[in-house]
Structure formats: C-alpha cells, structure tokens
Amino acid sequence: MKTTFPLILFSLILLSHFVTAQSNQKHRVIILSDIEAEPDDIESFVRLVLYSNVIDIKGMIATTSIWHKNRVDPESIRKVVHAYGKVQPNLIKHEAGFPDEKTLLSLVKQGLPKYGMQGVGDGKDSEGSNWIIKILEEKDERPLWISVWGGSNTLAQALDKIKKTKSKEEAKKLISKLRVYAISDQDDSGIWIRNNFPELFYIVSPADDYGSATWSAINTFVKGINNETISNSWLAQNIQQGHGPLGVEYPDVAWGMEGDTPSFLNLIPNGLSDPEHPEWGGWGGRYELYKPDFAKQKKGNSGVPFEPETREIWTDAVDSYYPYTPGEYGRAVRKDTISFTNNKATLWRWRDDFQNDFAARMDWCVKPYEEANHHPVILLSHPEQFTVKSGEGFSLDGFNSTDPDGDNLSFLWFHYPEVSSYKKIIQVGAENVHGVYITAPKVEKKETLHFILKLSDKGTPALTRYKRVIVTVTP
C-alpha cells in the first residue's frame, strides 16, 4: 500500500494535467492578408496580436487580391508587430502566454506579387506557400486554420505542390488537417481550390456580393439595435486614442471596420464556439454544410468568378434572434419585442461582447492589473453534457462562478434552437439568475438541446464568458 498509493496519486495528477492540456489547446492559424488594399487588414492585425496568447499564430503572410493585384506588403504587418512589442511587457501582467516581438516577426512571410491563378503552378512557389507546407508537415495533429483575408492563391500554390509532390496518402493526411475560413472570394483561386480539393474543410460566403456575406455583419449598421460599439467615436475612445502604440496603428475606417476579423473570432476560447462545429455558432458567425443554391445568389462587382459551387461547403446559416434589453425596474433584462431572422444575426448578436473584449485588451496595453477589467470565470454545478428522459425535469446552474476583480456578475441562460435538433424554443423562466429549472420536452426520438450561459461582469468595459450545455433527451 505504501508504494501503490503514491503511484495512483501520481497517475491521477498526470491524467489531470493531460485533460487540462487537452481542453486548453490553442488553435493554430496562418493568416493570408492583402494588407494595404484597404485599412481594415491593419485593424484586424491589431486585434489579432492582442489574442496571440490564446491563439497559436503560425504565420502572417502578405498576399495579393482582386483589389491589390501586383504587390505584397509584409512591412505593414511588421509595423503592427513592432507596436505590439512595445506593449507586450504590460500585456503579460494581465494574462500569461503573450509571445515576444521577435517570435511574431519570424512568422511574417510573403506570397508572390501576382494575381490569383497567375501565381499558381510549377515554379511558382513562394516563401508563403512553402511556409504553409512546412507548418503542415510539423508533428502536430492539431488542425491548421487558414484565415483568408484577401486572395487565396498562396494556399492554392501550397495545395498544388502537395498534390504533385506527395503520395496520395501523404497528401490526404496533410489536407485533412487544414481548415479554411475565407472572407468571401477575393481572387479566382478560391473556387479553383474548392473544385479541385473537394475534401477540404472550407467556410465561405461564396457570392461576390460581399454585402450579403455573414462576415460583413461585423460592421453592418442594424436598424433597431444599439450600434455604438462599431461607431467611429467608440473606436477613437476605446481603441485608437490613449491606448499606446497599438492604438496609434489602428487606422480610421475607410470602407468597413475589420471585415477580416470574423475569420479568427471563433478561434478565441471564450466557451461559446467549437471551431470543429461551425454549425454551433460563435463570435465569427454560424455556418452550415450544404451546396448553395446558385439561383439565389446575387452577383456583385468584385470581378472574381461568379460560378455555382460543385460540392458542399460550410456557408451562411440563419438565426432568429430576439435581443435582450435592460429594464430599469423589475427583471433586469427581458427579451425585446422585435426579432431578426437572417444570416448576419448569427454574428452581430455577439458584437457588443467581442467589441468590449477587444477594448479590455487594449486597456491591458497601458493599465496596471488593478485598474483594468478581466474575464469572469464560469463554474457549472453539473457536466457540460448530460442525458435526461423525455418529460424529466433538470437544473442548469452556474452558482460557483467568480470574477477575478471582485465585480458583480450578471447571468443569462437561453436555449439556442437553431443549433439544437429539437427546434421548438424551450423557455427557462427568469433567464437572468444563476440557476434555472427546465422540463425536458416529450420526444419520440433522441433529441439534443443546446443551452448557453452568458456570464457578464459589471466592470468597464463589461466582459463576458460563456458555457454551452448540451442536453440529450431520450424517449
């Protein structure tokens, strides 16, 4: 017994560390950016580097696009990284894991200064395309996300080389690790990739009418809600001015604020999104796997190919969203009487939360820990997934949740019907309490219910974390 107990204890400690490491794995990402085509890429890079402690950035590659055909500008990425280097020592006072400036600079690469498919084929390798292959070949089984902010020909060249130089088995294994989120198509290589690599995991709003794409909801003015957090005055006060060198580098909006940012928002570990399940939704929007109806797509004026998809892709999904509004008396929040049903609602419904999160991290650039706000911590009193019988009652509870700054906490529980297999809305009573009691619907087959706990503090700016609870109901 004297020798067995320490071995058991040691094994349990190792298992605990393993489980924790598994749950806290950072998502790997390589950025392809037509930076300098317009100011919004720089804006998105400013936000990206502030999450470099929770997202594993593996590359930042300057590319071309339909808007930026004959040049690439890696120096503009380096300028943002230099500004980050000046505030990194203060950032690590707030959270651990922010890489140093030298590390991020080593990840800045460039593609060929050629447009689209003109830069794809034998002899058209670039620093950027070779880097994608290098990272893919590393002994790391985590998926590698490619966030495409401009043209995708650097990725196309990497795929073309893999196909031509690797065995079918090797190519299949490498491609299976790729996950692509493209901010629509911004050259003629996007549709080529999807047609030639039908097994590739690809998220995109494919029509060249960018205004109808899900990602555009990040800067869309929505009539009937408060749009303050995307206003120029909000950006000036919370991001640009008085927030150190990174704020100085954040340019004024020219066309639209941060159109590329949705491509990495779902990689941020906030408790809401699971990147392997785009249909579950998150800060970057919600997407479903299907072949879009070409007859219903609108032609824009981007100049990229306007063609029907030849296979299923992860693309626009629709939410019916009722905003919650604060009440001065009685219950603190209630569902509004207005609702929104469209694909953009899957993204902008979270917009205030991720804008406040950005603003808090900008504060971290210049403020001491005691003067800034930090995220609340959700602790559930039950598993995140469990099973109940048809018609059975069950509780959801976040009673033990805490806040590192000692702030008061606001709870909000809600059912997410679009993500559940059971589509009828499940009422949870008074949604804004730490614990709710729910009666499972009567079902004739197994159904799933997705419930979200949104926990916000009352710091400045208010910060939010989430927990998704999946309840399986059996007959």
N, C-alpha and C positions, 0 to 999 in steps of 0.2 A: 504493500500500500504506500509506503514511504517513497518508492521510486515511481509508482504508477500515477499518483496524483499530480506531481509536477509535470509529467508528460501530457496528461489530459489537459491541464491548465494551459500549458504551452501551445498545445494544438488548438484550443479554443481561442487563444489570443491571435494565433496565426490566421485562423478562419475569420475572426472578426476584422483583422486588418485587410484580408483578401476581399471580404464583402464590401467593406468601406471603400477600398480602392476601386472595385468594380463599379460601385454606384457613383463614385466621384470622377470617373474617367472624363477627361476633356475631349471634346470633339475636334478632330483635325480639320483644317481648312486651308485651301490655297485660293487667293483672290486673283481674278483676271480683271484688270481695270483699264478702260480707255481714258485714264486720268488726263485732264486738261481739255477734254472735249467740251466739258462744262464744269462749273464749280462743284456740283453735287458729289463727285467722286472724292474730292478732298474732304468735304463734310463727313462722308461716310468713313473715311480713313481715320479722322479724328475720333469718331465714336468707336471704331474697331479697336484701336490701340488701347482704349480705356477698358476693354474686356479681354486684353491679352493674358490676363492671369486666370481666366476661366475658359477661354477658347484657345486651343493649341494651334496657333498660326504657323503654317508650314511654308508659306510662300506668298509674296505680294508681287505680281507680275504685271508690268505695264504693257498694254496691248493696243491694237487699233480697233476701229469700229466704223460703221457707216458714217459716223459723224467726225471721224478722226482717222482718215484712211492711210496716211503716208508717213506717220511718225509715232514714236512712243516716248513717254516722258517719265522714266523711273526717278529722275531727280526730284520730281514733285512729291513722290512717295517718301523719298529720303528726307525731304524738308519736314514733313509731318513727324517722321520718326525722330529727327533731331529735336523737335519741340517736345516730344514725349520724353526723351532722355532727360530733359531739364526738370520734369515734374515727377519722374519715376521714383526718386528718393522719398517724395512725400506720399505717393500712392501706396507704397508698401507699409506706411504707417497705418493704413486703413484696412488693407487686405494683403495677405501673402501671395507670392507667386508671380508678381509682375516681372517679366524678363527685362534685362538691361538693354540699353540702346544698341550696343554692339551686336547683340543676338538678333534683334529685329532688323538691323541694317543688313546682316548677312542673308536675310531672306528676300531682299528686294532684287528682282530679276526683270528681264525684258523679253518680249516676243519679237518676231520680225516686224519691221515697219512696212508691212504690206497688207492690203485689204483682203479679208475673207479667204476664199479658196485659192487666191493667188499666192497665199503663204502656206499652202498645204501640198505635200508631195515629196518625192525623192529629192534629197539635197536641201530641204527647207527646214531643217531642224534649227532651233534657236535655244538660247540659254533657258528660256522659259519652258519650252516643250520638253527639253531634256531634264529639267528640274522636276516636272510633274512625274516623269517616269522614274527618276531617282527616288522620289519620296514614296511612290507606289511600291517600289521594289524593296523598301526597308522591311525588316522583320517586325511588322506592326500590323496586327489584324484588325485594328480599328478602321472603320470606313474613312475614306478621304473625301471630304466635301470640296467641290469646286464651285466657288461663288463667282458667277459671270456677270460683271458689271458693264461690259461693253461687248466687243466681238469675241467669238469663241474659237477662233482659228488656232490659237496656241494649244488648246485642248485637242482640237481636231488633228493637229500635226502629231501630238503625242499618241493619240489613238491609232492614227495611220501607221506610225512607226512600230507600235506594239503589234499590230496585226501582221505587218510584213516581216518582223524580225523575231517574233516569239512563236513557240509552238502553240497549237490551238488550246492546249490545256493550260499553258502558262498565261496566254492572253486572256482566257476566260477567268482565271483566278485574279489577275490584276484588275480587269474591268469590273469584276464583281465587287471590288472594294470601293469603286467610285460612286459618288452621289453628286449630282449636278443640280444647282438651283440657278437658273438663268433669268436675268431681268429682261424678259422677252428676247427676241432675236435682234441683234444689232450688227449682224453681217450675214452672209449667205452660207456660213458653215454650220449654223445651228441645226437647220433642217437636214443637212448632209449627215451630221453626226447621228441624229435620231433615226434616219433611214438606214444607215449603214451599221449601226450598233443597236439593234432593237432590244437587246437585253439590258441596256444601260439605264440605270435609275435616273430619271430626268424630270425636274419640276420646272414648268414654264407656262406662262400665259402666251400662247404662240402667235396670236394675231398681231399684225404690225400697227394696230390701233392701240397705242400704249395707254391711252386714257381709260380704256376699259379693263386693263390688267389689274389683278389683285394687288400687286406691289405698289401701284400708284396711290393706293389708299393711305400710304404714309403721309402724303402731303395734300390729299383731297379735302377741300372745304365741304363739310357736310351740313346741309341746312337742317336746323332743328336741334343741334347739339352745341356745346361749347367747344370752339376750335382754338382756344387761346394757346395751347401748348405747341401749335405749329405756326404761330404768328411771328412775324419778324421782330416785334418788340419783346416777345418772350425769349426768342433766341438771343437777342442782344443782351438781355439782362441775365439769363441763366447759363449761357454758353460762351458768347463771344467776349464780353467785357468783364474785367475783374476776375478772370479765372486762369490767369497765367498764360504761358506760351502756346498751349494747345488752343485755347480760346482765340488767341490772336490769329492763329492759322485757319480758323473756321470762317470761310468767306460768306458774304451775303448771298442770299438765294437769287438765282437768275431765272431758271425755268421752274424747277420744283425742288423742294427740300429733300435731300438724301434719298433719291429714288432707288439707290442701290442697297441701302441698309437692310431692307427686308430679307435679303439673301443670306444673312447670318444671324438674324434675330432669333430664329428658332434653335440656334446652337447654344444660346445662353442658358445655363442651367438654373431656371427660376422655379422649377416644379410644375410648370404647365405643359410644355411641349416635350414630345419624344420625336426627335428628328427621323427615326425609322418609321414613324407613323404620321406622315403629313396630314392624313385624314382626321387626326385628333385635334389639330389646330394649335395655334400659339401666336406669339408676338409677330411672327413673319407671315401670318395668314394660315388658311386651311386649304388643302388640296385633295382631290380625289383622283383615282386611277381610272381613266377611260379615254376613248378616242373622240376628240371633239368633233361636233357636227360642223363641218366646214361651211355649210349653207347659212349658218347662223353667225359666222364670224364677220367682223367689219374690216374692210380694207382701210389702212391708214396711209400715211405719206412718207414712211421711213425709207422706202426704196429697197428693203430686204425682201426675199422671196415670200410671196403670199400663196402658200400651197397647202393642200389638205395633209393632215398627219396620216402616216401609214400604219401606225400602231398606237397602243395605249400609252399615255403619258400621265404624269401627275400634274393636274391642272385645276383651274378655278372651281371652287365649291361655293355653295350658298348657305348662309346662316340667316335665320330670322332672329333679330336681336332687339330686345327691349332694354334701353338704357335704365340704369338706376339713378334716381335723383334724390338729393338730400332733402330732408324735411326739417323745418325749424322746430316743430312741436310734434310730440308723439314719436312714432317709429322714426329712427334716424334716416333710413333710406327706404324707398319704395320703387317698384317698377314704374316707369313712365307710361303714359297712355299711348305714346307714339312708338312705332316699331319700324325697323328697317330690314328688308329682305333682299340681299344681293351678295355678290362675292366679295365686294370691298369691305362689307361689315365684318367679315372674318378676320380682318386685320385691324381696322381702325377702332374696333371695340376695345382693344387693349392699349390704344395710343397714349392716353394720359399716363398710364403706368410706365410704359417704356421711355416716354419723354422725361418723366420725373426721375427715373433710374439713371438716365444719361446726365441730367442736371446734378444729381447727387455725386456722381463720379467726377464731374467737372469741379465740384466743391472739394473733392478729395485731392485735387491737384494743388490746392493752395491752403487749405484749412488744416489745423491740427485735429486729431481724432475727436477731441471733446466738443469741438464746435461744428462738426458735420453729422449728417444722419447716416444710419447703417440699417441693413435689412433685418426685418423681424424673422424669427425662426419658428416654423410650424412643427409642432409635435402632436401627432394624432394619438388618440387613445385606442386605436384599432389598426389592423393592417390596411394597406392601400388597395388591396384586392381581397374580396371575400364573397361567399355564396350564401344566398338565403332561399327559402322556399316561397313559392307563389302565395301572395297574400300575407306573408310574415312581416312583422314589424322589426325595424332595426334602427340603430342610432349612428350618427356621424358626429364626431366631437374633436375639437382642437383645443381643449381646455388647458393643456400644459404648454401652449405656445408662449414664447417670450420675445422680448426686444432688448438688444444689447445696450441701447441708450436709455432704457427705462421709460420709453414712450407708451402712451395709451394705445391699445390695439382695437381695430375695427374688423369684425368678422363678416363674411358674406358667403353663404352656401347657395349654390344653384345647380340645377340639372342642365346638362348640355345635350338636348335631344338629337341634334343633327349627328352627333358622334356616337350616340347610343344605338343599339339595334332596335330598342323599344323607343318609338318616335313620339309617343304622347308625352306631353310635359308632366313631370312629377312635381307636385307642389311640396315645398319643405316648410310651410308655415312662416314663422318670423325668421327670415333668412339671415338677419344680422346678429345672431347670437352664436356663442362658441359651440353649442351642441343642438342638433336637430333630430327629431324622431320622424321616421318615414315608414309608411306601409308599402311594401312591395306590391306592384300590380299583379293581378291574376293573369297568368300566362298559360298557354297551351304548348309552348316550346321554350327552349332555353333562350333567354334574352339578357342583354347587358345594359347597364345603366351607368353613365359617366356623370359623376358629381364633381364639381370644382369648389374647393375652399379658397377664397381670395382673402388674404390677411394683409391689412394695411396699417401702418403706424400713423401717428399724427405728428410726426416730425416734419421738418422743412428741408427739402420737398418730401412729401409723403412717399414712402417706399412700400412695395408690395411683393409678397411671395405667394405661391400657390401650392396646393396639393390636389392631385387628381385621384379620386377614389372610384374604382371600377367594381360595381356590384353585379354579380351574375345571379339571375333569378331563374330557378328551375321549377318545372311544373310540380 
